[in-house]
Amino acid sequence: MGTLSLPPQATQVGLAVDVAAFAMHAGELQVLLVQRGELPHVRDWALPGGFVQVGEALHEAALRELRTETTVELEPRHLEQFYTFGELNRDPRGRIVSVAHLAVLPHGTVHVTGGGHTLGAGWFPAHRPPPLAFDHATILDRAIKRLQVRLEYANLALEFLPDSFTLPELQGVYEAILNRPLDKRNFRKRLLAQGILVPSGERRSGVGRPAQLYRRAKGAKTAAL
């Protein structure tokens, strides 16, 4: 068998990963962004990401870039590969294909610090981000749509909450991801009918009547990505 040779017109293609990482902060869906410290798009905000190293799995590259650029340590189960972006002119450095990953950060993940070649890292409203480098606005938009789809068939909203939560808090997660209000009565009726929630036996004190706390029912499947 002869050796395989590339046609003369073939050029090298770079392989990269980008991560759309989401969390709930102050009742709002937010996305984790980094400020680029290198050309192109120096000082512009972007999704965490970078080139895949030789011998490195795609999910390993995504976790490494997230850790290096934001100091966020994430377990593989919180990460999902959801789309490949390969438009010819998406990167001014040449033909670079990016495999985008979706991440749902555990409840309480707030503090981030820019690292690597970045100038900083921070949380921004997912539905109202600043101008983004490359085609990252397109990546973010598709990632949000992926979150919205997963709400329909997985317990994804529970991943944004602590172990115990109120129904208004859970509804707030749905509304933050969908970016629209939901009818309170219909929402509660539908969620409780699914059998994925049980009362925790505790209540949260506050203004007015203490609110009933709920938790995930035993045996209910998690929304691991």
QUILIN-V249506 format. One record per backbone hydrogen bond with DSSP energy under -1.0 kcal/mol. NH is the residue of the N-H (numbers start at 1). CO is the residue of the C=O. If there is no record, write none. Layout:
((NH CO) (NH CO))
This chain:
((10 7) (14 95) (16 97) (17 50) (18 99) (19 48) (20 101) (22 103) (23 30) (25 28) (28 25) (30 23) (31 124) (32 21) (33 122) (34 46) (35 120) (36 44) (43 36) (44 41) (46 34) (50 17) (52 15) (56 53) (61 57) (62 58) (63 59) (64 60) (65 61) (66 62) (67 63) (68 64) (69 65) (70 66) (71 67) (78 75) (79 76) (80 102) (82 100) (83 100) (85 98) (90 87) (94 91) (97 14) (98 85) (99 16) (100 83) (101 18) (102 80) (103 20) (104 78) (105 22) (109 106) (110 108) (113 70) (115 69) (118 115) (119 35) (122 33) (124 31) (126 29) (133 45) (136 133) (139 135) (140 136) (141 137) (142 138) (143 139) (144 140) (145 141) (146 142) (147 143) (148 144) (149 145) (150 146) (151 147) (152 149) (154 150) (158 155) (159 156) (160 157) (161 158) (165 214) (170 166) (171 167) (172 168) (173 169) (174 170) (175 171) (176 172) (177 173) (178 174) (179 175) (180 175) (187 183) (188 184) (189 185) (190 186) (191 187) (192 188) (193 189) (198 215) (200 213) (204 211) (211 204) (213 202) (214 165) (215 198) (217 196) (220 217) (225 77))
